[in-house]
Amino acid sequence: MSAQRPKRSSPSRRRFLHQAGLGGAALALGSACSSAAGSKAPEAAQTPQSADSGTSGSNKPVVLSTWYHGLPANDAAWALLSTGGTALDAAEAGVRIPEADPQSNSVGYGGLPDRDGHVTLDACIMDHEGHCGGVAFLEGYKHPISVARKVMEETPHVLLTGQGAAQFAAEMGFQQEDLLTPEARADWQEWLRDGHHAPPVNAQNHDTIGLLALDGEGRLAGACTTSGLAYKMHGRVGDSPLIGAGLYVDGAVGGATATGMGEMVIKVCGSFLVVELMRQGASPQEACEAAVRRIAERQDLEDRQVGFLALDRQGRTGAFAIRGGFNYALTHEGQHGMQDAASLVP
């Protein structure tokens, strides 16, 4: 069996034409930066005029999410934003769609299991005021993002894991269920027969959904959820439930989310890095490029993939990846569809 992750039903992520690579210069923390010559990135973001994370009331809503399953996620988020809903509600509602989709083999119900046959889920959520919550290594609950929101709203903690997270989910009234679908079980059993007994770690095995939302009152929020690396070691946790790695939101600046090989993202505090670069004056596009280059400078890329999305308080977006094939869903007034991110390696 190939080491690549099975793709039972998702459209090819290379169906869309890949845009030309961007040539943004690497950015350093603590200094503003300018667009590199020939870059197609937006103009550099200006440092926000005030330090509040407040509500301007003049923003146009925007939703940005990773991969092709971001389209139905954006639909659900937009249904709330377009009628005056909050960014936080939209972020949660959006990612619940792929969490409940048995045809999505990388998020929630239908996700491919770890090497022992367990579907374990990771998720986090964060709002414009810095409130956040997450769950990791959670079994038996289809919507880890909603459990993560309860962690944020009902506990003094940020992250619950394993049996403790499951106990909390039960206490909050979530229904326990078997998340290993017949299709995912068959894929796992085929992988076992191959005899390698090691997870395929490559550019195909990484399909987190991260979603960023900006509402009409200028509030930002984000959500990130996944079933993690297929056939991972039992107990492995990636970047998706970790605030600052898979997701980070600062209401005065912007938000960022990551997808790809979680360990690579964790090592650079990826989403926090993107937002902090935006704080220093980088545009969302420049910040995503710089974060990818930081990874490339310090880690062995092999056949691995990492991509970042960013959304600033003014509604500007950025997207960049190590390799071609990273696409994302963008929805705002007058636009709803897939976009191809530029990349370091075509």
C-alpha positions as CSV (number, residue, x, y, z in Angstrom):
1,M,0.0,0.0,0.0
2,S,1.2,3.5,-0.8
3,A,2.3,5.7,2.1
4,Q,0.0,8.3,0.9
5,R,-3.2,8.9,2.8
6,P,-6.4,7.4,1.3
7,K,-8.6,9.8,-0.5
8,R,-11.9,8.1,-0.6
9,S,-14.2,10.9,-1.7
10,S,-12.5,14.3,-1.5
11,P,-11.9,16.1,-4.9
12,S,-8.2,16.3,-5.8
13,R,-6.6,19.2,-4.2
14,R,-4.7,19.8,-7.3
15,R,-7.8,20.2,-9.4
16,F,-7.4,23.9,-9.2
17,L,-4.6,25.7,-11.1
18,H,-1.7,26.6,-8.8
19,Q,-0.8,30.2,-8.7
20,A,2.7,31.5,-9.4
21,G,4.9,31.5,-6.3
22,L,5.2,34.6,-4.2
23,G,8.6,36.1,-3.5
24,G,8.0,37.7,-0.1
25,A,11.1,38.4,1.9
26,A,11.7,36.6,5.2
27,L,10.5,38.7,8.1
28,A,12.1,39.2,11.5
29,L,10.1,39.7,14.7
30,G,10.3,43.3,16.0
31,S,10.7,44.9,12.6
32,A,8.3,45.9,9.9
33,C,8.8,44.5,6.4
34,S,8.2,45.4,2.8
35,S,7.0,43.3,-0.1
36,A,9.7,41.6,-2.1
37,A,10.2,42.6,-5.7
38,G,7.7,40.8,-8.0
39,S,5.5,39.7,-5.1
40,K,1.8,39.4,-5.8
41,A,1.0,39.8,-2.1
42,P,-1.3,42.6,-0.9
43,E,0.2,45.8,0.4
44,A,1.7,45.5,3.8
45,A,-0.7,45.9,6.7
46,Q,-0.6,49.0,8.8
47,T,-0.2,48.6,12.5
48,P,-3.6,49.0,14.1
49,Q,-4.2,52.5,15.3
50,S,-5.6,51.3,18.7
51,A,-4.8,48.4,21.0
52,D,-8.4,47.5,21.6
53,S,-9.8,44.3,20.3
54,G,-13.2,46.0,19.9
55,T,-16.0,46.3,17.5
56,S,-15.8,48.9,14.8
57,G,-19.2,48.1,13.4
58,S,-18.0,48.9,9.8
59,N,-16.4,45.7,8.8
60,K,-17.5,43.4,5.9
61,P,-17.8,39.8,7.1
62,V,-15.1,37.4,5.8
63,V,-14.7,33.6,6.2
64,L,-11.5,31.8,5.4
65,S,-10.9,28.1,5.8
66,T,-8.5,25.3,4.7
67,W,-9.0,22.7,2.0
68,Y,-11.9,21.8,-0.1
69,H,-14.1,20.8,2.9
70,G,-13.9,24.5,3.7
71,L,-16.6,25.2,1.2
72,P,-19.5,23.7,3.1
73,A,-17.9,25.0,6.3
74,N,-17.9,28.5,4.9
75,D,-21.5,28.1,3.9
76,A,-22.5,27.4,7.5
77,A,-20.4,30.2,8.9
78,W,-21.6,32.7,6.3
79,A,-25.2,31.9,7.0
80,L,-24.6,33.3,10.5
81,L,-22.3,36.2,9.6
82,S,-24.5,37.5,6.8
83,T,-27.4,37.9,9.2
84,G,-25.5,39.6,11.9
85,G,-24.1,36.6,13.8
86,T,-20.8,36.7,15.7
87,A,-17.5,35.5,14.5
88,L,-17.2,33.0,17.3
89,D,-20.6,31.3,16.6
90,A,-19.7,31.3,12.9
91,A,-16.3,29.6,13.5
92,E,-17.9,26.9,15.6
93,A,-20.8,26.3,13.2
94,G,-18.5,26.2,10.2
95,V,-16.1,23.5,11.3
96,R,-18.9,21.3,12.7
97,I,-19.9,20.6,9.1
98,P,-16.8,18.5,8.2
99,E,-16.7,17.1,11.8
100,A,-20.0,15.4,11.1
101,D,-19.2,14.4,7.5
102,P,-18.5,10.6,7.3
103,Q,-16.9,11.2,3.9
104,S,-14.2,13.4,5.4
105,N,-11.4,11.0,6.5
106,S,-9.4,13.7,8.3
107,V,-11.9,15.4,10.6
108,G,-14.3,14.1,13.2
109,Y,-16.7,11.3,12.3
110,G,-15.1,9.2,9.5
111,G,-11.6,10.3,10.4
112,L,-8.9,7.7,9.9
113,P,-7.8,6.1,13.2
114,D,-4.5,5.8,14.9
115,R,-2.4,2.7,14.4
116,D,-4.3,0.9,17.2
117,G,-7.7,1.6,15.5
118,H,-8.8,4.5,17.7
119,V,-10.3,7.7,16.3
120,T,-8.9,10.4,18.5
121,L,-9.8,14.1,17.9
122,D,-8.2,17.4,18.6
123,A,-9.7,20.9,18.4
124,C,-9.4,24.4,19.7
125,I,-11.4,27.7,19.4
126,M,-10.4,31.3,20.2
127,D,-12.2,34.7,20.1
128,H,-11.1,38.3,19.7
129,E,-10.7,38.9,23.4
130,G,-8.2,36.0,23.8
131,H,-10.7,33.6,25.4
132,C,-9.8,30.1,24.2
133,G,-10.4,26.4,24.8
134,G,-9.2,23.1,23.5
135,V,-9.5,19.3,23.7
136,A,-6.9,16.8,22.7
137,F,-6.9,13.0,22.4
138,L,-10.6,12.9,22.7
139,E,-12.5,9.7,21.8
140,G,-16.1,9.1,21.2
141,Y,-17.5,12.6,20.6
142,K,-18.3,13.8,17.1
143,H,-17.9,17.6,17.7
144,P,-14.7,18.3,19.6
145,I,-14.9,21.9,18.6
146,S,-18.1,22.3,20.6
147,V,-16.5,20.5,23.6
148,A,-13.5,22.9,23.2
149,R,-15.9,25.9,23.4
150,K,-17.4,24.5,26.6
151,V,-13.8,24.2,28.0
152,M,-13.4,27.9,27.1
153,E,-16.8,29.0,28.6
154,E,-17.4,26.6,31.5
155,T,-13.9,26.0,33.0
156,P,-10.9,28.0,34.2
157,H,-8.7,25.9,31.9
158,V,-7.6,26.1,28.3
159,L,-6.9,22.4,27.4
160,L,-8.4,19.1,28.5
161,T,-7.1,15.8,27.2
162,G,-7.9,12.1,26.9
163,Q,-10.2,10.6,29.5
164,G,-10.6,13.9,31.3
165,A,-11.8,15.6,28.1
166,A,-14.2,12.7,27.5
167,Q,-15.5,12.9,31.1
168,F,-16.1,16.7,30.7
169,A,-17.9,16.2,27.4
170,A,-20.3,13.7,29.0
171,E,-20.9,16.1,31.9
172,M,-21.7,18.8,29.4
173,G,-24.4,16.6,27.8
174,F,-22.6,15.6,24.6
175,Q,-23.6,12.2,23.2
176,Q,-21.0,9.5,23.0
177,E,-20.8,7.5,19.8
178,D,-18.5,5.3,17.7
179,L,-16.7,7.4,15.2
180,L,-14.9,4.7,13.3
181,T,-16.9,4.3,10.1
182,P,-16.9,1.0,8.1
183,E,-14.9,2.8,5.4
184,A,-12.3,4.1,7.8
185,R,-12.0,0.7,9.4
186,A,-11.4,-0.9,6.1
187,D,-8.7,1.6,5.2
188,W,-7.0,0.9,8.6
189,Q,-7.2,-2.8,8.1
190,E,-5.6,-2.5,4.7
191,W,-2.9,-0.4,6.1
192,L,-2.2,-3.0,8.8
193,R,-1.9,-5.7,6.2
194,D,0.8,-3.7,4.5
195,G,3.0,-4.5,7.4
196,H,4.8,-1.2,7.8
197,H,3.1,-0.3,11.1
198,A,4.3,3.3,10.9
199,P,2.2,6.3,10.0
200,P,2.7,7.8,6.5
201,V,4.2,11.2,7.1
202,N,4.0,13.0,3.8
203,A,2.3,15.9,2.0
204,Q,-1.0,14.0,1.7
205,N,-1.5,13.1,5.4
206,H,-2.5,16.4,7.0
207,D,-6.0,17.6,6.3
208,T,-7.0,19.7,9.3
209,I,-9.7,22.2,8.9
210,G,-8.9,25.6,10.3
211,L,-11.4,28.4,9.9
212,L,-11.0,32.2,10.5
213,A,-14.0,34.6,10.7
214,L,-14.5,38.3,10.8
215,D,-18.0,39.6,11.6
216,G,-19.7,42.8,10.9
217,E,-18.8,44.3,14.2
218,G,-15.1,43.8,13.6
219,R,-14.8,40.8,15.9
220,L,-12.4,38.0,14.9
221,A,-12.5,34.3,15.9
222,G,-11.1,31.0,14.8
223,A,-11.6,27.3,15.1
224,C,-9.3,24.3,14.3
225,T,-10.3,20.7,14.4
226,T,-8.9,17.3,13.1
227,S,-8.7,13.6,13.6
228,G,-4.9,14.1,13.2
229,L,-2.3,12.1,11.4
230,A,-3.7,8.9,10.1
231,Y,-2.2,5.8,11.8
232,K,-0.3,7.9,14.3
233,M,1.0,6.4,17.5
234,H,-1.8,6.1,20.1
235,G,-1.6,9.2,22.2
236,R,-0.1,11.5,19.6
237,V,-1.3,15.1,19.6
238,G,-0.5,17.6,16.8
239,D,-0.8,21.3,16.5
240,S,-4.6,21.5,16.1
241,P,-5.7,21.8,19.7
242,L,-2.7,24.0,20.8
243,I,-3.3,27.8,21.0
244,G,-0.5,29.5,19.2
245,A,0.3,26.5,17.1
246,G,-2.7,25.4,15.1
247,L,-4.7,28.6,15.8
248,Y,-4.1,32.1,17.2
249,V,-6.4,35.1,17.3
250,D,-5.6,38.7,18.5
251,G,-8.6,41.0,18.1
252,A,-6.4,44.0,17.6
253,V,-4.4,42.5,14.8
254,G,-5.8,39.4,13.1
255,G,-5.9,35.6,13.2
256,A,-4.0,32.7,11.7
257,T,-4.5,29.0,11.4
258,A,-2.2,26.1,10.2
259,T,-2.6,22.9,8.4
260,G,-0.1,20.2,7.6
261,M,2.5,18.3,9.7
262,G,1.6,19.4,13.2
263,E,5.0,18.7,14.7
264,M,6.6,21.2,12.2
265,V,4.1,23.9,13.2
266,I,4.5,23.3,16.9
267,K,8.2,23.8,16.7
268,V,7.8,27.4,15.5
269,C,4.6,28.3,17.3
270,G,3.3,28.8,13.8
271,S,0.0,30.6,14.1
272,F,1.3,32.9,16.9
273,L,4.3,33.7,14.7
274,V,2.0,34.7,11.8
275,V,-0.1,37.0,14.0
276,E,2.9,38.5,15.7
277,L,4.5,39.4,12.3
278,M,1.3,41.0,11.4
279,R,1.5,43.0,14.6
280,Q,4.9,44.2,13.5
281,G,3.5,45.5,10.2
282,A,3.5,42.6,7.9
283,S,0.5,42.0,5.6
284,P,-1.3,38.7,6.1
285,Q,0.3,37.4,3.0
286,E,3.8,38.4,4.0
287,A,3.4,36.9,7.5
288,C,2.3,33.5,6.1
289,E,5.3,33.5,3.7
290,A,7.7,34.3,6.5
291,A,6.3,31.6,8.8
292,V,6.7,29.0,6.1
293,R,10.3,30.2,5.4
294,R,11.1,30.0,9.1
295,I,10.1,26.3,9.0
296,A,12.1,25.7,5.8
297,E,15.2,27.3,7.3
298,R,15.1,25.2,10.5
299,Q,13.5,21.8,9.6
300,D,14.0,19.0,7.2
301,L,11.1,19.4,4.7
302,E,11.3,15.9,3.2
303,D,7.9,15.2,1.6
304,R,6.0,17.1,4.2
305,Q,3.5,19.9,3.9
306,V,2.5,22.9,6.1
307,G,0.2,25.8,5.1
308,F,-0.9,28.9,6.8
309,L,-4.0,31.1,6.4
310,A,-4.2,34.6,7.9
311,L,-7.0,37.2,8.2
312,D,-6.4,40.7,9.6
313,R,-8.8,43.0,11.3
314,Q,-9.3,45.0,8.1
315,G,-10.5,41.8,6.3
316,R,-7.3,41.2,4.3
317,T,-6.2,37.6,3.8
318,G,-3.0,35.6,3.3
319,A,-2.2,32.1,2.4
320,F,1.1,30.3,1.8
321,A,2.4,26.7,2.0
322,I,5.6,24.7,1.7
323,R,4.4,22.8,-1.4
324,G,1.9,23.4,-4.1
325,G,-1.6,21.9,-3.8
326,F,-2.8,23.8,-0.7
327,N,-6.1,25.3,-1.5
328,Y,-8.6,27.2,0.7
329,A,-12.1,28.5,0.7
330,L,-12.8,32.2,0.8
331,T,-16.2,33.8,1.3
332,H,-17.0,37.5,1.6
333,E,-19.6,39.8,0.0
334,G,-19.8,38.9,-3.7
335,Q,-17.3,35.9,-3.5
336,H,-17.5,32.3,-2.5
337,G,-15.1,29.7,-3.9
338,M,-11.8,28.0,-3.8
339,Q,-8.4,29.7,-4.1
340,D,-4.9,28.2,-4.6
341,A,-2.2,29.3,-2.2
342,A,1.2,30.1,-3.5
343,S,4.0,28.0,-2.2
344,L,7.7,27.7,-1.5
345,V,8.0,24.6,-3.6
346,P,5.8,24.2,-6.7
